[in-house]
Amino acid sequence: MEDQNPRYVSLITKNTLALVLAGGRGSRLYELTNWRAKPALYFGGKYRIIDFPLSNCVNSGIRRIGVLTQYKAHSLVRHLVRGWTHFKKELGEFVEILPASQRYSEDWYQGTADAIYQNLDIIRAEMPDYVMVLSGDHVYKMDYGPMLVHHVESGADMTVCCLEVPVEEAANAFGVMQVDRNSKVTGFQEKPAQPAEIPGRPGLTLASMGNYIFNTEFLFDRLIKDAANLKSSHDFGNDIIPALLDNFHVQAYPFRDPETGGMAYWRDVGTLDSFWLANMELVGTVPSLSLYDKVWPLWTYQEQLAPAKFVFNRDDRRGMAVDSMVSGGCVISGSQVSDSVIFSNVRINSYSSIEKAVILPEVEVGRNVRMRNTIVDRGCVIPKGMVIGHDAAQDRANGLRVTDSGVVLVTRGMLGQPEGFA
């Protein structure tokens, strides 16, 4: 039978070391990241955001991976240890945790470039041909193999992965690459009001995804020079890329949907609204991001849990969920759930109505609760009879956070319950 999936692991991917930057705080998510780094935030019913770049690496054939941690990393480290440390170093594969440990200075990681600089000894020990630097806090599926091939074939010193987005969408929001007709980067704009258009493609601009490929020796040279520059903020976007453009070859690689050639799925989920919306997209009949793709599986750590259970079948007390995702260990008891993402070990008690909610693990919802357009953080106990998402003024009076678009965040601290478990 002819192989319908002709992908293969090449020497290029085998000779690549991936470094995932996972120390970000995610301050625009407010209390949702008070106790966890943004890459450790839950997503999609059973995953954490960090699972997406890690799954991309493994599925692409890149099996040497370092994860750089910093801000409130306990839950992230716990997840990585439980779910991602089964690789065999003797087979040339690993996922290692690289905390800020002051190997080259007395400081913690000062910027994205400094984070890589402070791990130069680890990179040297592996001596890969190529180093791929990846953001650890975005949701997307991508085969990094074609990008590596493009980097090698173009002869570039550095390649920047970009999204082709409408100019009005990128304005004041993204770092934008200016390129010539061969996609060689000629300029960089940091969140410009009027982004430069792609030559020959009016209305579109190239927004940086924060993913980079370097030739290893070239990376060493640039990071050492940047570390010695006292005026530098030690950031790839602000410092490294602009300093390269006049004398070195920086190539842009447009990330496109491999099937349609159009704009690929990629979500930042860096605000409460975008986090809620990206989860809501998953419950659609044909979502833009499929979690059921056997060719490109998403890997994670998950407990061994009983199946989800739906109990009571009376007209006034029916346990049911429609247009929703419900994870293992959940009990929907005599309540109705619609258009929602319910994570593991959630219990929803009788006579409650849940609409358009993202409920993180270990939550208990009391009886007669009405909830919509809501994010509930892990471990919350929602008191019986509470109404959330129906009256913004009342939600604010109850101490909950309400966004301008009406999404409500509920955390344990807001409910007067003990905090700290992420």
Salt bridges, closest charged atoms under 4 A:
GLU31 OE1 - ARG401 NE 2.78
ASP51 OD1 - HIS79 NE2 2.81
GLU93 OE1 - ARG63 NH1 3.48
ASP121 OD1 - ARG103 NE 3.20
GLU126 OE1 - ARG64 NH1 3.23
GLU126 OE2 - LYS89 NZ 3.49
ASP137 OD2 - LYS38 NZ 3.96
ASP137 OD1 - HIS138 NE2 3.44
ASP143 OD2 - ARG7 NE 2.57
GLU164 OE2 - ARG201 NH1 2.75
GLU164 OE2 - ARG256 NH2 2.84
ASP221 OD2 - ARG222 NH1 3.40
ASP221 OD1 - LYS225 NZ 2.66
ASP226 OD2 - HIS234 ND1 2.87
ASP268 OD2 - ARG28 NH2 3.72
ASP268 OD1 - LYS38 NZ 2.68
ASP268 OD1 - HIS138 NE2 3.84
GLU281 OE1 - ARG267 NE 3.16
ASP293 OD2 - LYS141 NZ 3.44
ASP315 OD1 - ARG318 NH2 3.10
ASP316 OD1 - ARG314 NE 3.26
GLU362 OE2 - ARG378 NH2 3.83
ASP377 OD1 - ARG36 NH2 3.15
